[in-house]
Structure formats: structure tokens, C-alpha cells
Amino acid sequence: MNPPGLLKTTWIVFKKDMQIEWRTRARLNALLFFAVATLLLFYFAIGGDPGTMRKSAGGFLWLALFFSSVLSLSESFRLETENFALEALRLAPTSPRAVFLGKAAANSLLSWVLALALVPLTVAFFDVSIKEGVPRLVLALALGSTAIAAPGTVYSAIATNARARDVLLPLLMFPVLIPSLIASVSSTTLILGGDPMNQMGDWLLFLFLFNLVYWPVCFLVFPKVIEDD
């Protein structure tokens, strides 16, 4: 019997992860609560200075999203270690690259939905407005979320069987994601606060190029990662 096609297997993995999330909603609820608590901590840490709050809103939004994404990515492969599900995926007549695409797409969608949920709270907490328009903000959040998801999925697979995986995963992710986080924060700050120098397009282009590089690289190396896991 021929193995299922790449796109079909990708859809199966993506659908499976989304169905698990939809049935329980435990991960999304926990991530939302954690992200809101993080935003509140940043709000109280500033001390109520309006100018500082407005300037820092984009950075705090992405920090809350990044910290929440670390928890989400850690849970992504924890489910596969239960009842030898990851071994079953390895032995199944499917491409490991399809597993990566399905999981990375699911992680991207979950991160993007969480980001969209945090936007109204960020606007309310930090007294900002979306000066450059909602579509541009949605695009920036989508590009930033996918930039986290691709390397995050690979590193989550690497750390899944490590004893200190909750500590190891952010240590692996953060150095790689620093450029994309800077671009995400910069573009979001300009969208929220205004872009008089027309710099936002350059930051969004950088995020697009980051995804253009890292998604194919992660796609190529993922089979080796789970074989050596």
C-alpha cells in the first residue's frame, strides 16, 4: 500500500491536533489565562505611566505571546509521547515532513488565535489605538506567529524526551527567534503608534523572509530530528 500523500497526511495531523484542542480547550484556556496574567504583570510593573505604556504595548504583547507559545509548543509533543503515539507516527507509512507541516500549522493557528484574543486586552490595558489599520495588525500577528511556530515545532520535538524540557525549550528557541521577535515588536509598535517614517513595510518584509528561510529549513531537518529523538 502506498503511503498517503504529503498534503493528505499534513491535513490529517493538523485536523487531529485541532480536534484534540477543540474537544478539551484546556491548552487554549490555560494559555489565554497565562498571557493575560503576563500582560497584567507588565502593566503593574510600568507603574501607570501613560507614555511608557503606549510605547511598550507592542513589546509586551509579543512577550506575552512568546512566553505562552513556549508552553503551547511544549504541550504539542507531550501528547505524542503518551501511549507511544510518537512511535506510531514514526512507524506509520507517512512522511515525517508531513508531521512537521501539520503540527507547525496547528501551532501557528493556535498562536495566531491567541494573539488576536490579546489585542483587545492590550488596547484596553495600555491605552493604545490601531493607527495603521486592523488588516496590517492581523498580517503582522500572522507572520510573527508562523515565525515562532516553525523553529518552535522542531525544538519541541528535540526537547520532548529531555528531563528538563520546560527549561530546555526556551533556551533553544530564544536565540533563534530574537530576529523575528525584534521584527514583530517593531512592526506591531508602528501599527499601534503610527508609522511616520514608513518603516513598517520593511519589518513585515523581514518577517516574511524569516519565514521563507526557516520553514523550508525546518521542513528538511525534521525527519532527522525525530529519528534521533
C-alpha positions, 0 to 999 in steps of 0.5 A: 500500500502506498503511503498517503500523500504529503498534503493528505497526511499534513491535513490529517495531523493538523485536523487531529491536533485541532480536534484534540484542542477543540474537544478539551480547550484546556491548552487554549484556556490555560494559555489565554489565562497565562498571557493575560496574567503576563500582560497584567504583570507588565502593566503593574510593573510600568507603574501607570505611566501613560507614555511608557505604556503606549510605547511598550504595548507592542513589546509586551504583547509579543512577550506575552505571546512568546512566553505562552507559545513556549508552553503551547509548543511544549504541550504539542509533543507531550501528547505524542509521547503518551501511549507511544503515539510518537512511535506510531507516527514514526512507524506509520507509512507517512512522511515525517515532513508531513508531521512537521507541516501539520503540527507547525500549522496547528501551532501557528493557528493556535498562536495566531488565535491567541494573539488576536484574543490579546489585542483587545486586552492590550488596547484596553490595558495600555491605552493604545489605538490601531493607527495603521489599520486592523488588516496590517495588525492581523498580517503582522500577528500572522507572520510573527506567529508562523515565525515562532511556530516553525523553529518552535515545532522542531525544538519541541520535538528535540526537547520532548524526551529531555528531563528538563524540557520546560527549561530546555525549550526556551533556551533553544528557541530564544536565540533563534527567534530574537530576529523575528521577535525584534521584527514583530515588536517593531512592526506591531509598535508602528501599527499601534503608534503610527508609522511616520517614517514608513518603516513598517513595510520593511519589518513585515518584509523581514518577517516574511523572509524569516519565514521563507528561510526557516520553514523550508529549513525546518521542513528538511531537518525534521525527519532527522530530528525525530529519528534521533529523538 
